Amino acid sequence: MEADAATSAHDAVSENNDSGNDSGNEIGVEMNPATTSSSSEVHPKLGKKALRRQKREQLWISVKERKKRKKEEAKASRPPVVEAPLDMSEAAVLMRKERSIMKRESFLMRVNEGASIVIDCGFDNAMTSREMKSLSQQVMFSYGANKRSESPASVFLTSLRGELESNMRNIAGFSTWLGFTATAQSYMDVFHKDRLVYLTADSPNVITDLDVNKVYIIGGIVDRNRLKGATYEKAQQQGIATAKLPLDQVLEMGQSTRVLTVNHVFQILVNYMTVRDWTQATLSALPGRKGAQAKS
């Protein structure tokens, strides 16, 4: 009996060892194929295209590394840039403030000596949201032109309200624009009627000069084809003078449209106040796509 038991135990151990060896071989194959690979394993051969691609990649890496080294060497060879510290002494700060104040006062003095221009924002009820957004951008361009001009105008945005006013208020710094006054009032409530001149292409009167005692009104309309004649009709109803720019007298417009944006009309006016020449003032204000040329 003891011998039989010993024999059975020996057989069981042998079976366990055989199972363990089989299991170990399986795990070794899955976890570490390299340990079971023979020296005669065959690697796949690269094709011509793959070899060319591999060479290009190696060349690109080499060029990239060479450029990086050259850039680092050039940077290392440059002398260090030493920025002059900003003089923050009390005297220097005071001097900068005084210069800023003098520049501001000089600009406002030129504004007071220049022409008066109104941008009539009273057509907002007839305009789409997209058109009002476009108009607000044109007003912003007009501000930039006025700020750069040697002869800036005193500018008034009248009948500014609702969505258009909201668009303008959303422009950074709008409330501090020098030379610009925004009001919900009509120009009829701000100025005496005898001073007003509405600039409209439908007027039979051609303007020849700008009078600093007059107030020139630009209609705040984006799509003038849709609201054709609206500015002239409005001026007629209000009993105020009208005039049009001398485009036909000084320019050859060809097939180009004579409809100008608010900022183009504004630019022409401030240009004229500087050069006192309608041809030069107009040509320098119109974009090249208009194809305008001076009349010979």
DODRENZA-639464 format. One record per atom (N, C-alpha, C): residue in three letters; z, y, x. Coordinates in steps of 0.05 Angstrom, whole numbers, plus 5000, padded with zeros to 4 digits. Atoms other than C-alpha are relative to their C-alpha. Layout:
residues N
ALAZYX/...
//
This chain:
residues 296
MET500049765017/MET500050005000/MET500050255017/GLU499949774982/GLU501850485056/GLU497450045014/ALA502649974986/ALA495450335092/ALA497950114981/ASP501949895019/ASP491450455029/ASP500450294995/ALA499549715005/ALA494951115018/ALA499150175023/ALA500949854976/ALA493651335089/ALA497050035001/THR503049995000/THR486351145082/THR499050204980/SER500949815021/SER485751545018/SER500550295009/ALA499449724991/ALA489052155049/ALA498050085021/HIS501949944979/HIS484452105109/HIS497350074988/ASP502649955014/ASP478352075063/ASP500050274987/ALA499849745014/ALA480852685024/ALA499750235020/VAL500249794979/VAL481653095088/VAL497250025009/SER502749994991/SER474752895110/SER498250144980/GLU501649875021/GLU471853105044/GLU500450315000/ASN499449724999/ASN475453775048/ASN498650145023/ASN501249894976/ASN472953895118/ASN497050034997/ASP502949995004/ASP465853725098/ASP499350234981/SER500649785019/SER466254205039/SER500450275013/GLY499549754986/GLY469154755083/GLY497850075018/ASN502249954981/ASN463654675134/ASN497550094985/ASP502349925016/ASP458354715080/ASP500350284990/SER499549735011/SER461555325049/SER499850215022/GLY500149814978/GLY462255665117/GLY497250065008/ASN502849954993/ASN454955575132/ASN498750184980/GLU501249835021/GLU453055885066/GLU500850295003/ILE499049734997/ILE457456495077/ILE498850135025/GLY501149894975/GLY454956585148/GLY497150094996/VAL502849935005/VAL447756605123/VAL499950264985/GLU500249765017/GLU449157135071/GLU501150255014/MET498749774989/MET453757595110/MET499050085027/ASN500949934973/ASN450757575179/ASN497649845008/PRO502550164995/PRO443557335181/PRO499349985030/ALA500749994972/ALA443057525254/ALA501149765015/THR498750224986/THR447756965274/THR498549744997/THR501550255006/THR443056445244/THR497150035007/SER502849964993/SER436556755267/SER499449875027/SER500850134975/SER432856385321/SER498450205017/SER501549834982/SER429556705381/SER497050004994/SER502950025006/SER422856495353/SER499350144974/GLU500649865026/GLU423456945290/GLU497650195004/VAL502549844998/VAL416757305277/VAL500450264984/HIS499949745013/HIS416858065261/HIS497350074988/PRO502649925012/PRO411458355215/PRO498650195018/LYS501649834983/LYS405858695253/LYS499150254985/LEU500749755013/LEU404659435237/LEU497050035000/GLY502849955002/GLY397759625213/GLY499350265015/LYS500949764986/LYS393560185244/LYS501050264987/LYS499049765014/LYS395460695190/LYS502950045005/ALA497149984996/ALA402860535197/ALA500650095029/LEU499649914972/LEU402360605273/LEU499550295004/ARG500749724998/ARG398861275267/ARG502250184987/ARG497949855014/ARG404061515217/ARG502650015017/GLN497650024983/GLN409661275263/GLN499750195024/LYS500549824977/LYS406561655322/LYS500350304992/ARG499849725010/ARG405862295280/ARG502950084996/GLU497249945005/GLU413062255259/GLU501650045026/GLN498749974974/GLN415362155331/GLN499350275013/LEU501049754988/LEU411062745354/LEU501350244986/TRP498849785015/TRP413763185298/TRP502950045008/ILE497149984992/ILE420963025317/ILE500250125027/SER500049904972/SER419363165390/SER499550305000/VAL500749715001/VAL416163845374/VAL502350164988/LYS497849865013/LYS421864035327/LYS502450035019/GLU497849984981/GLU427063875380/GLU499450205022/ARG500749824979/ARG423164265433/ARG500250294990/LYS499849735011/LYS422664875387/LYS502950094997/LYS497249945004/LYS430064835372/LYS501350075027/ARG499049944974/ARG431664815447/ARG499150285010/LYS501149744992/LYS427165415461/LYS501450234985/LYS498749805016/LYS430365805404/LYS502950055010/GLU497349984990/GLU437365655430/GLU500150135028/GLU500149884974/GLU435365845501/GLU499450304998/ALA500649715003/ALA432266505478/ALA502450154989/LYS497649875012/LYS438466665437/LYS502150035022/ALA497949984979/ALA442966515497/ALA499350215021/SER500849814979/SER438766955543/SER500150294990/ARG499949725011/ARG439067565496/ARG502750125006/PRO497449874997/PRO444468075512/PRO501450034974/PRO498549985025/PRO449868105460/PRO499650284988/VAL500449745014/VAL448768645407/VAL502750114994/VAL497449865005/VAL454469135406/VAL499550224980/GLU500449805021/GLU454569525341/GLU502050225004/ALA498249774998/ALA457270215345/ALA501950014976/PRO498150005022/PRO463570245304/PRO499650264983/LEU500349775018/LEU463070695243/LEU502450195004/ASP497949804996/ASP466971325256/ASP501450054973/MET498549975025/MET472271305202/MET502350205003/SER498049794997/SER476271885228/SER499950194976/GLU499949825023/GLU478372395176/GLU497850215001/ALA502149794998/ALA473572915203/ALA497249894994/ALA502750125005/ALA467572435201/ALA499649944971/VAL500250065028/VAL469072205131/VAL499650264984/LEU500349755014/LEU469772925108/LEU497250115003/MET502749904994/MET463173105141/MET497949854983/ARG501850165016/ARG459572535105/ARG500150094971/LYS499649925027/LYS462472755039/LYS498750284995/GLU501249735003/GLU460273475051/GLU497049985000/ARG502950035000/ARG453173255068/ARG499049894974/SER500750125026/SER452972835005/SER500050214978/ILE499749795020/ILE455373424963/ILE497750205003/MET502249814995/MET450273894996/MET497349894991/LYS502650135009/LYS444573394983/LYS499850014970/ARG499950005029/ARG446673334911/ARG499550284988/GLU500349735010/GLU447174084901/GLU497250115005/SER502849924994/SER440374194935/SER498149884979/PHE501750135019/PHE437173694888/PHE500350134973/LEU499649875026/LEU440274004826/LEU498950284999/MET501149734999/MET438174694848/MET497049994996/ARG502850035004/ARG430974454853/ARG499349914972/VAL500350085028/VAL431674124785/VAL500050244981/ASN499749775017/ASN433874774754/ASN497650205003/GLU502349834995/GLU427975134785/GLU497349884991/GLY502550145007/GLY422874614762/GLY499450004970/ALA500850015028/ALA419574434697/ALA502149844984/SER498350165018/SER423174144636/SER498249804986/ILE501650225012/ILE420573474611/ILE501749844981/VAL498750175020/VAL422573094548/VAL498549744998/ILE501250265007/ILE421372354538/ILE501149944972/ASP499350035029/ASP421372274462/ASP500349704994/CYS499450285006/CYS424771614445/CYS500249954970/GLY499750025028/GLY424071724371/GLY498049814986/PHE501950195012/PHE418771184360/PHE501249715000/ASP498850274997/ASP423770604368/ASP499749834974/ASN500350165025/ASN423170404294/ASN497349874997/ALA502750115002/ALA415770264303/ALA499349825024/MET500550164976/MET416569864368/MET501549734999/THR498750264998/THR418169144383/THR502150005022/SER497950024979/SER423968924427/SER498749995028/ARG501350014974/ARG419068764483/ARG498950275008/GLU501149734994/GLU415869454478/GLU502350195008/MET497749834993/MET422769784480/MET501049935028/LYS499250084973/LYS424469384542/LYS498150125021/SER502049894982/SER417969604574/SER500450305003/LEU499649714999/LEU419370334556/LEU502450065018/SER497649944984/SER426270304588/SER499349975030/GLN500950034972/GLN422970054653/GLN498350245008/GLN501649774993/GLN417970624650/GLN501750255004/VAL498149774996/VAL423671124642/VAL501349975027/MET498750054974/MET426970804703/MET498150085022/PHE502049924980/PHE420470894743/PHE499850305001/SER500249715001/SER420271614720/SER502350135015/TYR497749904986/TYR427271724746/TYR499649985030/GLY500650044971/GLY425171434814/GLY498150215010/ALA502049804992/ALA419171894816/ALA501250285002/ASN498749745000/ASN423472494799/ASN501950035024/LYS498149994978/LYS428672324852/LYS498550045027/ARG501549984975/ARG423272274906/ARG498450265002/SER501849775001/SER419472904885/SER501250245015/GLU499249744988/GLU419773554924/GLU500650214979/SER499649815022/SER419573914857/SER500949844975/PRO499150165023/PRO423873494810/PRO500350164975/ALA499849875026/ALA424173654736/ALA502849954988/SER497650045016/SER429973724688/SER499049824976/VAL501150205019/VAL428973104644/VAL502049954977/PHE498450055023/PHE431572974574/PHE498949764985/LEU500750225018/LEU431472314536/LEU501250064973/THR499049935026/THR431872514464/THR499649784979/SER500150205021/SER432872104401/SER500649725011/LEU499350254987/LEU435871554445/LEU502249864984/ARG498150145017/ARG439371044402/ARG499349714998/GLY500550285006/GLY439970314381/GLY499449835024/GLU500750194980/GLU436669774422/GLU499050135026/LEU501149864977/LEU433070254468/LEU502350135016/GLU497749884986/GLU439570614485/GLU501549785014/SER498650234988/SER442869934498/SER498549915025/ASN501650084976/ASN437169754546/ASN500550205023/MET499649794980/MET438070414583/MET502849985012/ARG497250024990/ARG445670334588/ARG500449765018/ASN499850254984/ASN444569644619/ASN498850045028/ILE501149954974/ILE440869954677/ILE502250115018/ALA497849924982/ALA445670024736/ALA499850295008/GLY499949724992/GLY447670744749/GLY498750204981/PHE501449825019/PHE444071024688/PHE501750254993/SER498249785008/SER450071454668/SER500350215021/THR499749814978/THR449971794736/THR497450115010/TRP502649904991/TRP442571954741/TRP500050305001/LEU500149714997/LEU441872654769/LEU497450114988/GLY502449875012/GLY437173114731/GLY499249884973/PHE500750135026/PHE437072654669/PHE502350054980/THR498149975022/THR440472814603/THR499149824977/ALA500650185023/ALA440772284548/ALA501550094976/THR498849915025/THR442072474476/THR498849874976/ALA501050115025/ALA441372194407/ALA498650214983/GLN501249785015/GLN439072874383/GLN497050025004/SER502849954997/SER431873064371/SER499650245018/TYR500649774984/TYR428573554418/TYR499950254983/MET500049775018/MET427974004358/MET502850134997/ASP497249905001/ASP435574064358/ASP501050105027/VAL499149924973/VAL436074174433/VAL498750255010/PHE501549784990/PHE430674684446/PHE498850174977/HIS501449835020/HIS427575274410/HIS497149904997/LYS502750115006/LYS421075064377/LYS497850145016/ASP502149854985/ASP417075614413/ASP499649905028/ARG500250104972/ARG418475284480/ARG498749735002/LEU500950284999/LEU415974594461/LEU497049975001/VAL502850074999/VAL409174314480/VAL499849705001/TYR500250305000/TYR407573594460/TYR497449925014/LEU502450104985/LEU402873254510/LEU498949764985/THR501350225015/THR398072824470/THR497050005005/ALA502950024994/ALA391072574485/ALA498350084977/ASP501649925024/ASP388972754414/ASP499950304996/SER500049715003/SER390273494424/SER497350125008/PRO502449864992/PRO384273964426/PRO500450195024/ASN499349814979/ASN387874394478/ASN500449865027/VAL499850114973/VAL387174244552/VAL502050175016/ILE498049854984/ILE393074444595/ILE498850085027/THR501149904974/THR391374864656/THR502150045020/ASP497849954981/ASP398175004686/ASP502649924986/LEU497450065010/LEU405474834678/LEU501850255002/ASP498349765002/ASP410275384656/ASP502949905000/VAL497250094999/VAL417575294676/VAL501650094976/ASN498649905024/ASN419575664613/ASN499349824975/LYS500750185021/LYS416275124570/LYS501349735004/VAL498950274999/VAL418774424553/VAL497849814992/TYR502350185005/TYR413473874558/TYR501049734991/ILE499050255013/ILE414373264514/ILE498049785005/ILE501550244996/ILE411872574532/ILE500949804978/GLY499350195021/GLY411572084473/GLY500849735012/GLY498950264990/GLY415771464487/GLY498849774985/ILE501550225013/ILE410470964463/ILE498849825021/VAL501150194982/VAL408270334498/VAL497249924991/ASP502650085011/ASP402570084454/ASP498750234985/ARG501149765013/ARG398670724440/ARG497649934983/ASN502250085017/ASN392770344411/ASN501049924972/ARG498950075026/ARG397170074356/ARG501150244985/LEU498949765012/LEU400470754344/LEU498250245007/LYS501949804993/LYS394171154355/LYS500450254983/GLY499849745014/GLY394871894338/GLY502850064991/ALA497349965010/ALA402371824325/ALA501350255011/THR498749774987/THR404572354375/THR498850264990/TYR501349765009/TYR399472874353/TYR500850064971/GLU499249975029/GLU401072754279/GLU502950104998/LYS497149925001/LYS408572834293/LYS500250295008/ALA499949724991/ALA407473484331/ALA498950194978/GLN501149845022/GLN403173754274/GLN501950044977/GLN498149995022/GLN408373584222/GLN502450185008/GLN497749844991/GLN413773934264/GLN499250295006/GLY501049734995/GLY409374544276/GLY500450095029/ILE499749924972/ILE409774534352/ILE497449975014/ALA502549994985/ALA404374654404/ALA499449735012/THR500950244987/THR400274094433/THR498150065023/ALA501949974978/ALA396173994496/ALA499549725012/LYS500650254987/LYS392873444536/LYS499550055030/LEU500549984972/LEU392273314610/LEU497050035006/PRO502849964994/PRO385673534642/PRO498649775014/LEU501250244987/LEU383472824659/LEU497050025001/ASP503049995001/ASP376272914636/ASP498950225017/GLN500949784984/GLN375773564674/GLN500149955030/VAL499650044971/VAL378073304742/VAL499349725010/LEU500450284991/LEU376672554742/LEU497649874987/GLU501950195011/GLU371172044733/GLU501549744996/MET498450235006/MET374771484697/MET498349744997/GLY501750235003/GLY368771024689/GLY500649854975/GLN499450165023/GLN370270444643/GLN503049964996/SER497150035002/SER377770504654/SER501150144976/THR498749885023/THR382370664597/THR501350265008/ARG498749754996/ARG384971364590/ARG502950004990/VAL497250025010/VAL391471114560/VAL501849965024/LEU498250004977/LEU396971254610/LEU502849924991/THR497250075006/THR404070984612/THR501750255003/VAL498149784998/VAL410071444606/VAL500450095028/ASN499449934972/ASN411571404680/ASN497650125014/HIS502349884988/HIS404371564699/HIS499750294992/VAL500149725009/VAL404372194657/VAL502250165014/PHE497749864987/PHE411172384685/PHE499350055029/GLN500749974972/GLN408772264756/GLN497950225005/ILE502049804998/ILE402672704745/ILE501350284998/LEU498749745004/LEU407073274720/LEU501650095025/VAL498449924976/VAL411973264779/VAL498350035025/ASN501849964977/ASN406273184828/ASN498750274998/TYR501349745003/TYR402873794799/TYR501950235008/MET498049794994/MET409274204806/MET500350035030/THR499849994971/THR408974044881/THR497450105012/VAL502649934987/VAL401474104898/VAL498450214985/ARG501549805017/ARG398974554841/ARG497049945000/ASP502850095001/ASP392474154839/ASP499949754982/TRP500050225019/TRP390873714779/TRP498649755011/THR501550234988/THR385873264817/THR501849845018/GLN498250134981/GLN390673114873/GLN502449884986/ALA497750105014/ALA396573044826/ALA499449754984/THR500750235017/THR392972554781/THR499249765017/LEU500950234984/LEU389572124834/LEU502349865014/SER497850124986/SER396072024872/SER502049864981/ALA498150125020/ALA399671814807/ALA498849744988/LEU501350235013/LEU394571314780/LEU499749765018/PRO500450244983/PRO394370594806/PRO497049965005/GLY502750054992/GLY388070364841/GLY498349864979/ARG501550155020/ARG386169904784/ARG498750174979/LYS501249825019/LYS384670504741/LYS497150085008/GLY502749934990/GLY378570634785/GLY499250294997/ALA500649725003/ALA379171384777/ALA499050135026/GLN501049864977/GLN375271834824/GLN499850304993/ALA500249725004/ALA375172584833/ALA497150084993/LYS502749905007/LYS369372954800/LYS499050175022/SER501249844979/SER364573254850/SER499350284990/
//
